[in-house]
Structures are given as C-alpha cells and as structure tokens.
Amino acid sequence: MQVGSTSRPRVLVIGGGFGGLAVARGLARAPVEVLLVDRSNHHLFQPLLYQVATAGLSPADIARPLREVLRRQKNATVLMAEVTAVDAEARLATLDGGQQVPFDYCVLAVGARHSYFGNDGWERHAPGLKTLGDALDVRSRTLRSFERAERAAASLRAGELEPGGAEDPADRTYRPHDAEPPTFVVVGAGPTGVEMAGALIEIAQRTMRRNFRRIAPQRTRVVLVEALDSVLSNYPEELRESARRQLEGLGVEVLLSTRVTAIDEDGVTVERVGAGADASGEAGSKDSERLVTRNVVWAAGNEVPPLVRETVHRVGGEVDRAGRARVESDLSLPGAPHLFVIGDAARLEDEEGELVPGVAPAAMQAGQSVADSIRADLAGRQRKPFRYWNRGTMATIGRARAVAWIGRLRFGGLLAWLAWSLIHIFFLIGYRNRVVVMLEWFVLYLTGQRAGRLLYDRSGVVGGSKA
Ligand SMILES: Cc1cc2nc3c(=O)[nH]c(=O)nc-3n(C[C@H](O)[C@H](O)[C@H](O)COP(=O)(O)OP(=O)(O)OC[C@H]3O[C@@H](n4cnc5c(N)ncnc54)[C@H](O)[C@@H]3O)c2cc1C
C-alpha cells in the first residue's frame, strides 16, 4: 500500500521536533505538499524536560499536538508513524506496518537518543531524558524514593509498623540505609545534568522540607558525576567555575574527572579517571567508590537513531562515531541533493571549523535553511549554504541561579536566571503553555511548591515497595 500524493512536489519531513517543524513552517507558502511524519503525536520542548522529571511542570505544559501546531497550514499533513527505511534512489520511505510514502524531497530530522557507550544494560537502572515517557519515569522514581525512605524509617523504628509478613515482602527487604533520605546520582555534567542536579537538590531542600515526619529530606545527597575535569565543558572557563560553585553552594557533590564503571539496581561504582591499575589490571581500589542508590539519571551521551546511518550508507555517505550524518554546506547528503539531514542527527562544521552544536536554535535555523533551499530549487535559484548564528547559550542551576554566554557577555546568578527564564518562555510553543509555565514558575519561586507531585498508575494503587 502507498500513502497517496498530489501533483505538487512532496516534501517528506521525518520528525516533528525543532528542526522538522521549522522545515514544515518554512514551507507554509511554498507550492509543495508537506507530509510531516512523527512517531509521537506532539512537538516536545526538550529544554524543559528536566522540569517535568522533577515535578516542576506537567507534560502538557511543555508539549503540543503536532496537528494543533500545523492546523492552519493548508499544505501540511501530519501522520503519526515511525519511518523504518528511506530509499533515496526510489524516493520512497517505509513506515512501520509496511506502507510506502513516495517523496520528491526528504528531510531527516529525527534527533538523537541517549547512549550508554555500549553498556545498554545500564539503561534499566539509569534512565535518560529525551521523551515525556522518560521524564515521567524519572519523576516517578524520584517521588517514590522519598516515600520509600519514610516508610522504611517507620518500619525500622520499633513498634511503629509491625514487621512485614508474607503479604508484605517490601518490609522484609528494608535495610538501614533504606530509611535514610535518598541519594541521587546524575551522570554527566552537561547542561541537562547540571539542571537536573540543581532541581533535585531544590526538591529535597525546599519542596519536601516539611512534608515528612521520619526522614529529613534536606539531608538528601545529590551527586553529579563527570568524566571530564569541569562541568559544562563547552562553556568558557569562568562560567564552568561559576556553575560548579553555584552547584556546590546548593549542596550538590560534584565529582569531576570521575567515570562510571558499573550501574546496577543497588548503586553506581565510580572511579577517578587516570587512576592507576593494579597488577591484575583492575583499577586501584582506593580510587574506586560505590554510591549506594536506586536513583540514577543518565545525562552523559547521545547517539543518532540507526535510520540515519542506514540511509546515509545507502547513498555512499559517512556518519561520525555518534551516528551523525556528514552533510554538505546546504545540509543535503553528498550525491543526494533531494535528501537532507538536520538538527541533532547531522554533523556540520561552520566556516571557522567549529562544530555546529546540538541545540534547539541550531536545529530550527537548519530547518529554515532547508525550506529556503527547496523554495530556491522550485524557483530555479541557487541554494545558499547554511550558516549557524549562535545567539548565546545558557544553563540554569536552580532557583535564581544560572550561567549565560551571549557573544562577549558572560554572566551568572540571578540576572542569568532571569534571562534564561524569559528566553524559555518566549520559545515555548503556544500561548497556553507560556501562560501556564509562567504561573507555575511564579508559584515555585515564591513557595517552592511543585505542580506535578502526584503519583498514580492505572490501578490507582501506588505501593511504596515499587520504588
Ligand atoms: C533534556 C534535554 C535538555 C536540553 N536542553 C537544551 C537547552 O537548554 N537549550 C537548547 O538549545 N537545546 C537543548 N537541548 C537540545 C535540543 O532539544 C535538541 O538540540 C533539539 O531538540 C534537536 O532538534 P531535532 O529536530 O534535531 O530533534 P528532536 O527535537 O529530538 O526531534 C526529533 C523528532 O523525531 C521523531 N522521530 C525520531 N525517529 C523517528 C522515526 N524513525 N520516525 C518518525 N519520527 C521519528 C521524534 O519523535 C522527535 O519528535 C536539550 C535536549 C534534551 C534532551
């Protein structure tokens, strides 16, 4: 079966993230048919995912149905499906379920997922943060860990709860450290890891503060582990230092030059980078540390979905180690001018030889550039090369703390946090989301209370033993 086509050239856009949506919108008035295919039904504002994971915002505040976003664009159709293959020569894409979609142009804007550097078994214990599902998983683990500690503390105190019987296996598994406030380990000190660590310590110290009777949530440990020798390694030196100081000022333990060597259901083993190996080839034990925890968040690496590698190899192109496609200056694949790869899935150096970063503004600008190229083709004009305009980079560290790097300006603290907040509100899609997020942040700032703290599952029963 084939998904039908009109007489106008069809532009197939795979992925409705920042890049794909910019292509679709950039073609709003072009004489083309835009078919946007995404496996989820919404556009997601990933920069605020950590706020869903830490109960500051709800999923609907940072996502919007793609159909709703493109409802006024008459030449655009949205299809919820996963693209499993792209045949550049036959100009056909295959969807899950086997349907085929003919196209004249195809744009791969499929983003990236987290990579565990070959240790895929770690994912079960250390979820990453890319989708709303990931964020809800982390949120659930986070909230449950406090509940579990409170229950364990009550259970271990003589007389408060009866010892567990066969019908209550959770009680029998409590060990003394279960009754302590939880420990969180965040792996990777890029912007996501830094933001996550800052938000977790804030939950413990402000949001949960007077909510528990048996544990003292403010004694929660948050450990940020980074293999490199600084946090935010892509930022200028003074901002890296400022970010580290701000994190430590909040109470986050920052372990630099430290890499993770094992993750299992009871914790994380870390080791100082460069630690000498002993005669058996094992790293010296004095440099190895075990962090006992059930709460690990992975923010350490990215890799591009295999669809990109397979498509690129079919046209004789190249991908880098993370699976990103090496693209021409107009973002097309070498030898396939009708096939583009943009956003996190592409690798391109700018005129100074600097890698275009995997950030939302770069993906949006790339999407606009591809739309311009397609319109130029249709008008018989020359395509222009893509130029990335870096408007600045920011990361927030917690309430009223952030770092910002805008051209020659480098600053931290409250001013950076205000700039970060305004820019994120501005770029959120939809008026409703902007208003709701502004209100939520206002309440959070004043009271420390978080909107998304409810735990529920389909049965309506939420057991502490599942933490
Ligand atoms: C937690 C987090 C925090 C971040 N913070 C910031 C920040 O503060 N500032 C910043 O600038 N950037 C930030 N980023 C990076 C930014 O979000 C990405 O650079 C940007 O989303 C890349 O856009 P994209 O269009 O390439 O991919 P995405 O936005 O990831 O979109 C890819 C889309 O493709 C769809 N898709 C994937 N495979 C298929 C398939 N086979 N078939 C159909 N659909 C498919 C996905 O469902 C998704 O909707 C952050 C990212 C994360 C994960």
The ligand as a Gaussian input file, in Angstrom:
#p B3LYP/6-31G(d) Opt

LIG

0 1
 C       16.908000      17.026000      28.381000
 C       17.349000      17.941000      27.267000
 C       17.611000      19.276000      27.539000
 C       18.007000      20.135000      26.521000
 N       18.228000      21.452000      26.816000
 C       18.500000      22.312000      25.816000
 C       18.620000      23.707000      26.080000
 O       18.507000      24.152000      27.230000
 N       18.862000      24.542000      25.031000
 C       18.981000      24.070000      23.756000
 O       19.149000      24.862000      22.830000
 N       18.902000      22.754000      23.472000
 C       18.657000      21.863000      24.470000
 N       18.546000      20.522000      24.199000
 C       18.844000      20.044000      22.842000
 C       17.676000      20.260000      21.896000
 O       16.473000      19.833000      22.485000
 C       17.972000      19.495000      20.619000
 O       19.156000      20.010000      20.064000
 C       16.832000      19.622000      19.621000
 O       15.663000      19.041000      20.145000
 C       17.201000      18.955000      18.305000
 O       16.126000      19.082000      17.419000
 P       15.859000      17.964000      16.318000
 O       14.759000      18.489000      15.470000
 O       17.132000      17.576000      15.684000
 O       15.371000      16.674000      17.131000
 P       14.212000      16.485000      18.188000
 O       13.717000      17.775000      18.704000
 O       14.734000      15.487000      19.150000
 O       13.027000      15.830000      17.348000
 C       13.140000      14.572000      16.750000
 C       11.748000      14.058000      16.435000
 O       11.867000      12.954000      15.553000
 C       10.939000      11.959000      15.917000
 N       11.451000      10.695000      15.385000
 C       12.635000      10.102000      15.675000
 N       12.795000       9.000000      14.933000
 C       11.692000       8.892000      14.152000
 C       11.278000       7.955000      13.169000
 N       12.036000       6.917000      12.813000
 N       10.079000       8.129000      12.582000
 C        9.282000       9.178000      12.927000
 N        9.640000      10.098000      13.846000
 C       10.832000       9.960000      14.441000
 C       10.884000      12.049000      17.426000
 O        9.670000      11.511000      17.927000
 C       11.001000      13.556000      17.650000
 O        9.732000      14.173000      17.704000
 C       18.161000      19.636000      25.203000
 C       17.906000      18.290000      24.937000
 C       17.493000      17.449000      25.954000
 C       17.204000      16.005000      25.658000

